[in-house]
Amino acid sequence: MEVLYFAWVRERIGLPRETVTTEAATVADLVAELSAREDRYALAFSDLSVLRVALDQDLSDFSAPLDGVREVAFFPPMTGG
Protein backbone atom coordinates (compact mmCIF):
# COMPACT_ATOMS: atom_id res chain seq x y z
CA MET A 1 0.00 0.00 0.00
CA GLU A 2 1.00 3.60 -0.42
CA VAL A 3 1.65 5.54 2.78
CA LEU A 4 1.62 9.33 2.52
CA TYR A 5 3.00 11.80 5.07
CA PHE A 6 2.03 15.47 5.23
CA ALA A 7 3.30 18.61 7.00
CA TRP A 8 5.52 17.99 10.05
CA VAL A 9 4.96 14.22 9.77
CA ARG A 10 6.72 14.33 6.38
CA GLU A 11 9.47 16.53 7.82
CA ARG A 12 10.16 14.15 10.72
CA ILE A 13 10.15 11.02 8.58
CA GLY A 14 11.95 12.64 5.65
CA LEU A 15 9.69 11.21 2.96
CA PRO A 16 6.50 12.44 1.33
CA ARG A 17 5.35 8.88 0.52
CA GLU A 18 6.49 5.29 0.38
CA THR A 19 5.22 1.88 -0.65
CA VAL A 20 4.86 -0.41 2.35
CA THR A 21 4.33 -4.15 2.46
CA THR A 22 2.62 -4.99 5.71
CA GLU A 23 0.70 -7.67 7.54
CA ALA A 24 -0.89 -5.02 9.80
CA ALA A 25 -4.59 -5.58 10.44
CA THR A 26 -5.35 -2.03 11.59
CA VAL A 27 -3.94 1.46 11.26
CA ALA A 28 -2.62 1.17 14.82
CA ASP A 29 -0.77 -2.02 13.86
CA LEU A 30 0.75 -0.23 10.87
CA VAL A 31 1.86 2.65 13.11
CA ALA A 32 3.49 0.14 15.47
CA GLU A 33 5.35 -1.51 12.55
CA LEU A 34 6.53 1.83 11.19
CA SER A 35 7.55 3.11 14.64
CA ALA A 36 9.70 0.02 15.17
CA ARG A 37 11.65 0.71 11.95
CA GLU A 38 13.70 3.73 13.00
CA ASP A 39 13.73 6.57 15.51
CA ARG A 40 12.42 9.05 12.94
CA TYR A 41 9.19 7.05 12.59
CA ALA A 42 8.92 6.58 16.36
CA LEU A 43 9.24 10.35 16.79
CA ALA A 44 6.61 11.12 14.14
CA PHE A 45 4.12 8.68 15.70
CA SER A 46 4.97 9.31 19.36
CA ASP A 47 1.69 11.12 20.09
CA LEU A 48 -1.25 9.86 18.03
CA SER A 49 -3.56 12.45 19.59
CA VAL A 50 -1.96 15.09 17.33
CA LEU A 51 -2.36 13.01 14.16
CA ARG A 52 -5.18 12.24 11.80
CA VAL A 53 -5.41 9.41 9.30
CA ALA A 54 -7.23 8.93 6.01
CA LEU A 55 -7.78 5.59 4.29
CA ASP A 56 -8.23 5.86 0.54
CA GLN A 57 -8.86 9.60 1.07
CA ASP A 58 -11.60 9.13 3.70
CA LEU A 59 -10.99 10.29 7.27
CA SER A 60 -10.74 7.35 9.60
CA ASP A 61 -9.35 6.36 12.98
CA PHE A 62 -6.44 4.32 14.22
CA SER A 63 -8.57 1.26 15.02
CA ALA A 64 -9.79 1.00 11.41
CA PRO A 65 -9.02 -2.19 9.50
CA LEU A 66 -6.60 -2.05 6.57
CA ASP A 67 -8.11 -4.91 4.57
CA GLY A 68 -8.43 -3.73 0.97
CA VAL A 69 -6.96 -0.27 1.66
CA ARG A 70 -4.65 1.04 -1.06
CA GLU A 71 -3.59 4.37 0.49
CA VAL A 72 -2.99 5.52 4.06
CA ALA A 73 -2.28 9.20 4.74
CA PHE A 74 -1.02 10.65 8.02
CA PHE A 75 -1.30 14.37 8.76
CA PRO A 76 -1.77 16.81 11.64
CA PRO A 77 -5.25 18.21 12.33
CA MET A 78 -6.26 20.95 9.94
CA THR A 79 -7.25 24.35 11.21
CA GLY A 80 -9.54 26.86 9.58
CA GLY A 81 -8.65 30.40 8.83
C-alpha positions in Angstrom: 0.0 0.0 0.0 1.0 3.6 -0.4 1.7 5.5 2.8 1.6 9.3 2.5 3.0 11.8 5.1 2.0 15.5 5.2 3.3 18.6 7.0 5.5 18.0 10.0 5.0 14.2 9.8 6.7 14.3 6.4 9.5 16.5 7.8 10.2 14.1 10.7 10.2 11.0 8.6 11.9 12.6 5.7 9.7 11.2 3.0 6.5 12.4 1.3 5.4 8.9 0.5 6.5 5.3 0.4 5.2 1.9 -0.6 4.9 -0.4 2.3 4.3 -4.2 2.5 2.6 -5.0 5.7 0.7 -7.7 7.5 -0.9 -5.0 9.8 -4.6 -5.6 10.4 -5.4 -2.0 11.6 -3.9 1.5 11.3 -2.6 1.2 14.8 -0.8 -2.0 13.9 0.8 -0.2 10.9 1.9 2.7 13.1 3.5 0.1 15.5 5.3 -1.5 12.5 6.5 1.8 11.2 7.5 3.1 14.6 9.7 0.0 15.2 11.7 0.7 11.9 13.7 3.7 13.0 13.7 6.6 15.5 12.4 9.0 12.9 9.2 7.0 12.6 8.9 6.6 16.4 9.2 10.4 16.8 6.6 11.1 14.1 4.1 8.7 15.7 5.0 9.3 19.4 1.7 11.1 20.1 -1.2 9.9 18.0 -3.6 12.4 19.6 -2.0 15.1 17.3 -2.4 13.0 14.2 -5.2 12.2 11.8 -5.4 9.4 9.3 -7.2 8.9 6.0 -7.8 5.6 4.3 -8.2 5.9 0.5 -8.9 9.6 1.1 -11.6 9.1 3.7 -11.0 10.3 7.3 -10.7 7.3 9.6 -9.4 6.4 13.0 -6.4 4.3 14.2 -8.6 1.3 15.0 -9.8 1.0 11.4 -9.0 -2.2 9.5 -6.6 -2.1 6.6 -8.1 -4.9 4.6 -8.4 -3.7 1.0 -7.0 -0.3 1.7 -4.7 1.0 -1.1 -3.6 4.4 0.5 -3.0 5.5 4.1 -2.3 9.2 4.7 -1.0 10.7 8.0 -1.3 14.4 8.8 -1.8 16.8 11.6 -5.3 18.2 12.3 -6.3 20.9 9.9 -7.2 24.4 11.2 -9.5 26.9 9.6 -8.7 30.4 8.8 
